[in-house]
Amino acid sequence: GIYPIKYYSGRFDVYQRTYVLRSLDQSKLINKYLYYALQLKLELLKSISTGAATKFLTLVILKDLDLSLPPLPTQRKIATILSAYDDLIENNTRRIKILEEMASALYREWFVNFHFPGHEKARMVESELGTIPEGWEVMPFSSLANYINGYAFKPSDWGNEGKPIIKIKELKAGITPETPLNEGDGIPEKYNVFDGDVLFSWSADLNVYLWMNGNGLLNQHLFNVVPINGFTHAFCFHALKEAMPRFRALSLGATMHHIKRSALDQVSSAVPPAELRERFDVFVKPMHDQQLMLTKRLLILRRTRNLLLPKLISGEIDVEGLKIKAGELEA
C-alpha cells in the first residue's frame, strides 16, 4: 500500500510486521513509482518468503530485490497514468459505499424506527417483536423467500473455462483470476446467479450480499434468496441485513460457525403493507441500479489498470511522448 500525502500531517507510527519503504534519493526514484514496481514483485516475494505456518519477508530478501529503474521523467509518467486509475477506483468505491449506506439508512428509518411516510397517523400495537404499527405483520424470513442452497462443487469441477463458481471468497472480493470456472454442463438452472440476486452466506462468513459481478454458479454454503409472495430483492436484502445479528446469535459450531435452515423460521421481521414496500422500492432500486453500474465500471477500471501495470513498468508501452503538467503528481 501507499500512504497518500493528502493524509500526512507529520510523523506517524507503524504497526509491527510492517516495513516502511521510501526512496533515498527522489531525484533517482520517486516513491509512487516504487509502489507500482513492487506490486509486480508481490508473487515473487510470496514465493521466496520464509516460514512454515506463517510466511514472512526478511530484510535480507527485500534488500536483494532488483527493480527496473527508468529515467525520472518516465517514472513520473508511469506513476501519473496508474495513479489516475487508482483515483477513479477509489472514487467509484466510495460512491458505492455511500449508496449502500443510504439504502440501509432508509430501510432502518422506515422499517426499524417506524418513521415512514405518514407514520404520524399510525396507531402502534403490541407484537412478539414489540410495538409495531397497526396493519403490519410479524413474519418469519422463511415466509419472505425461498432459500436455494448452492451446488456441491468438487475440486475436480474447478476448471479454467465457463462461468465463475461463486464462493464466500467471491462474495467479498468479486471475481478474480483465482476464481474457478465451470462450463455448467449438467448443473441445474436453479444454481445460476445473476446481477441483483441476494446471496446469504450461512457458513463461516454469516452475512448477506447483493450480487453485482455477473452471471455465475452458486457454490454450497450459500443461499440464493428468491423472493416470494410479492416481496422484492431490495426488501429481502435489507431486511436480512438488518436481522443478521439475530441470525449470528443462533449460529452453531466451535471453529466454523453456521446457521441452520431452521433459523429462517425462528427469526422474524416486522413487515409493512405492500403499498409501503413498493414506495421503498421506488427509492431504493435506483440506488441498487447505480451501485451495479458503478461496480461494472470498477471491474473495467481494475482490469485495465492491472493490464497496464506490467506493460508500463517493463517498458512495453512507451510513455516518452506523453506530456504531463507540472505538479500533477506528488511523489
C-alpha positions in Angstrom: 0.0 0.0 0.0 0.9 3.6 -0.3 0.3 6.3 2.4 -1.2 9.3 0.5 0.4 12.6 1.1 -3.1 14.2 1.5 -3.5 12.2 4.7 0.0 13.0 6.0 0.5 15.5 8.9 3.8 14.9 10.5 5.4 11.8 11.9 3.4 8.5 12.3 4.0 5.1 13.9 3.8 1.9 12.0 2.4 -1.4 13.3 4.7 -4.4 13.8 5.4 -6.7 10.9 5.3 -3.7 8.5 8.2 -2.3 6.5 8.2 1.3 5.5 10.0 1.9 2.2 10.9 5.3 0.8 13.4 6.4 -1.8 16.8 7.6 -0.5 17.1 10.0 -3.5 13.9 11.4 -5.0 16.0 12.6 -8.0 16.6 9.0 -9.0 13.5 7.1 -7.7 10.1 8.5 -6.7 8.1 6.7 -4.0 4.9 6.3 -6.1 6.9 4.5 -8.9 8.5 2.3 -6.2 5.0 1.4 -5.0 3.9 0.3 -8.5 7.1 -1.5 -9.3 6.9 -3.5 -6.1 3.3 -4.6 -7.0 4.8 -6.6 -9.9 7.1 -8.4 -7.5 4.4 -9.5 -5.0 4.0 -13.0 -6.3 7.8 -13.4 -6.4 8.2 -12.1 -2.9 5.5 -14.5 -1.6 7.3 -17.5 -3.3 10.7 -16.7 -1.7 9.4 -15.6 1.7 10.4 -17.8 4.6 8.5 -19.5 7.4 6.3 -22.6 7.8 3.0 -21.8 9.4 3.3 -18.0 8.8 5.2 -16.6 5.9 7.4 -13.6 6.5 9.7 -11.4 4.4 13.1 -10.7 5.8 15.1 -7.5 5.2 17.8 -9.6 3.5 15.3 -10.9 0.9 13.8 -7.4 0.4 17.2 -5.7 0.0 18.3 -8.2 -2.5 15.3 -7.5 -4.8 16.1 -5.9 -8.2 13.7 -3.3 -9.7 13.6 -1.8 -13.2 14.6 1.9 -12.8 13.8 4.0 -15.9 14.7 7.7 -16.0 12.8 10.0 -13.6 10.6 11.6 -16.2 9.5 8.1 -17.3 8.8 7.1 -13.7 6.6 10.2 -13.2 4.6 9.5 -16.4 4.1 5.8 -15.4 3.0 6.8 -11.9 0.7 9.5 -13.3 -1.1 7.1 -15.5 -1.6 4.4 -12.9 -2.5 7.0 -10.2 -5.3 8.3 -12.4 -6.8 4.8 -12.5 -6.3 4.3 -8.7 -8.1 7.7 -8.1 -11.0 6.6 -10.3 -11.2 3.2 -8.5 -11.2 5.0 -5.1 -13.9 7.4 -6.2 -16.1 4.7 -7.5 -15.6 2.5 -4.4 -16.5 5.5 -2.2 -19.7 6.2 -4.2 -20.8 2.6 -4.0 -20.3 2.6 -0.2 -22.3 5.9 0.1 -25.2 4.3 -1.9 -25.1 1.2 0.3 -25.3 3.4 3.4 -28.1 5.5 2.0 -30.3 2.5 1.1 -29.6 0.8 4.5 -30.4 4.0 6.4 -33.7 4.4 4.6 -34.7 0.8 5.4 -33.8 1.4 9.1 -35.6 4.7 9.3 -38.8 3.4 7.7 -39.0 -0.2 8.9 -37.0 -0.3 12.2 -37.5 3.2 13.6 -41.0 3.3 12.0 -40.5 6.9 10.7 -42.1 6.0 7.3 -44.2 8.4 5.3 -47.5 9.0 7.3 -46.1 7.5 10.5 -47.6 10.4 12.5 -51.1 9.0 11.9 -50.2 5.4 12.6 -51.5 3.6 15.6 -49.0 1.4 17.4 -49.9 -2.1 18.6 -48.1 -4.8 20.6 -46.5 -7.8 18.8 -44.0 -10.5 19.6 -41.3 -8.1 18.3 -42.5 -5.3 20.5 -44.6 -2.3 19.4 -45.2 -2.1 15.7 -47.6 0.0 13.5 -51.1 -1.3 13.2 -51.6 -3.2 9.9 -48.1 -4.6 9.9 -47.3 -8.3 10.2 -44.6 -10.2 12.1 -43.4 -12.8 9.6 -40.5 -15.3 9.7 -37.9 -14.9 7.0 -38.9 -18.3 5.6 -42.2 -16.6 4.5 -40.4 -13.9 2.5 -38.4 -16.0 0.1 -37.2 -19.4 -1.0 -33.6 -20.2 0.0 -31.7 -22.2 -2.6 -28.5 -23.8 -1.2 -25.6 -23.8 -3.6 -24.3 -26.8 -5.7 -21.8 -29.1 -4.0 -18.9 -28.5 -6.4 -15.8 -30.8 -6.0 -12.3 -29.6 -6.7 -12.4 -31.7 -9.9 -15.2 -29.5 -11.1 -13.0 -26.4 -10.9 -11.7 -25.5 -14.4 -10.4 -22.6 -16.5 -13.4 -22.1 -18.7 -17.0 -21.3 -18.3 -18.9 -19.4 -15.6 -17.3 -18.4 -12.3 -18.1 -20.5 -9.3 -19.3 -18.1 -6.6 -17.9 -19.0 -3.2 -17.6 -16.9 0.0 -14.3 -15.5 -1.3 -16.1 -14.1 -4.4 -18.7 -12.5 -2.2 -16.0 -10.5 -0.5 -13.5 -9.9 -3.4 -15.6 -10.3 -6.5 -14.4 -12.4 -9.5 -10.6 -12.6 -9.5 -8.1 -14.5 -11.7 -8.1 -17.2 -9.0 -11.8 -17.8 -9.2 -12.5 -21.3 -10.5 -14.7 -21.7 -13.6 -17.2 -24.4 -14.7 -18.9 -24.9 -18.1 -22.2 -25.5 -16.3 -23.0 -28.7 -18.2 -25.4 -30.8 -16.1 -25.7 -28.1 -13.4 -29.4 -27.4 -12.7 -30.6 -24.0 -13.7 -31.5 -23.1 -10.2 -27.8 -22.8 -9.3 -27.3 -19.9 -11.8 -26.7 -16.5 -10.2 -27.4 -13.1 -11.9 -26.8 -9.5 -11.1 -29.2 -8.3 -8.4 -29.6 -11.7 -6.7 -29.4 -11.7 -2.9 -26.8 -14.2 -1.6 -26.9 -15.3 2.0 -23.6 -16.8 3.4 -24.9 -19.2 6.1 -21.5 -20.7 6.9 -18.3 -19.1 8.3 -18.9 -15.6 6.9 -22.6 -15.3 8.1 -23.6 -12.3 6.0 -25.8 -11.2 3.2 -24.7 -9.7 -0.2 -26.3 -8.1 -3.2 -24.5 -9.8 -6.1 -23.3 -7.4 -8.8 -20.5 -9.4 -10.6 -22.3 -11.0 -13.4 -23.6 -14.5 -14.2 -22.1 -17.3 -12.2 -22.8 -20.6 -10.5 -23.5 -20.8 -6.8 -21.4 -23.0 -4.5 -22.6 -24.8 -1.4 -22.7 -22.9 2.0 -24.5 -20.0 0.2 -28.2 -19.4 -0.2 -29.7 -17.7 -3.2 -32.6 -15.8 -1.7 -35.5 -15.9 -4.2 -38.4 -13.6 -3.0 -42.0 -15.0 -2.9 -45.4 -13.7 -2.1 -44.9 -10.2 -3.7 -41.6 -9.4 -1.9 -38.7 -8.0 -3.8 -34.9 -8.5 -3.8 -34.4 -5.0 -2.4 -36.7 -5.5 0.6 -35.4 -9.0 1.4 -31.8 -7.9 1.2 -32.2 -5.0 3.6 -34.5 -7.0 5.9 -31.9 -9.8 6.1 -29.1 -7.4 6.5 -30.8 -5.7 9.5 -31.6 -9.2 11.0 -28.1 -10.6 10.7 -27.1 -10.1 14.3 -30.1 -12.3 15.3 -29.1 -15.0 12.8 -25.5 -14.9 14.1 -26.7 -15.3 17.7 -28.4 -18.6 16.6 -25.3 -19.9 14.8 -23.6 -23.1 15.8 -20.1 -24.5 15.6 -16.9 -24.1 17.5 -14.3 -23.2 14.9 -16.6 -22.6 11.8 -20.0 -21.1 12.7 -23.0 -21.9 10.6 -26.7 -21.0 10.6 -29.2 -23.9 10.4 -32.1 -23.6 7.9 -34.5 -23.7 10.8 -33.2 -20.3 11.9 -35.2 -18.9 8.9 -38.4 -20.0 10.8 -37.1 -18.6 14.1 -36.0 -15.1 13.1 -38.9 -12.8 12.2 -39.3 -9.2 10.8 -41.9 -6.6 11.1 -43.4 -6.5 7.6 -45.2 -3.3 6.3 -48.1 -3.4 3.9 -47.4 -4.0 0.2 -48.0 -0.3 -0.7 -45.3 0.9 1.7 -42.9 -1.8 0.4 -43.5 -0.6 -3.1 -42.7 3.0 -2.1 -39.5 1.8 -0.5 -38.5 0.0 -3.8 -39.2 3.2 -5.8 -36.4 4.9 -3.7 -34.0 2.1 -3.3 -34.0 0.3 -6.6 -32.4 3.2 -8.4 -29.7 3.2 -5.7 -29.1 -0.5 -6.3 -29.0 0.1 -10.1 -26.5 2.9 -9.6 -24.3 0.5 -7.5 -24.5 -2.1 -10.2 -23.4 0.4 -12.9 -20.5 1.7 -10.7 -19.5 -1.9 -9.9 -19.3 -2.8 -13.6 -17.2 0.4 -14.2 -15.0 -0.6 -11.2 -14.3 -4.0 -12.7 -13.3 -2.4 -16.1 -11.0 0.1 -14.3 -9.3 -2.6 -12.2 -8.9 -4.9 -15.2 -7.4 -2.1 -17.4 -5.1 -0.9 -14.6 -3.8 -4.4 -14.0 -3.2 -4.9 -17.7 -1.3 -1.6 -17.9 0.8 -2.1 -14.8 3.3 -4.8 -16.2 3.4 -3.2 -19.6 4.3 0.2 -18.3 6.9 -1.0 -15.8 8.5 -3.3 -18.3 8.6 -0.5 -21.0 6.4 -2.5 -23.4 4.2 0.6 -23.5 6.3 3.6 -24.4 5.4 6.8 -22.5 8.2 9.0 -23.8 5.7 11.0 -25.9 3.3 11.6 -23.1 3.0 15.1 -21.7 2.1 15.8 -18.1 1.6 19.1 -16.4 4.0 20.2 -13.6 2.6 19.4 -10.1 0.2 16.8 -11.5 2.0 14.1 -9.5 3.0 14.1 -5.9 5.9 11.8 -5.2 
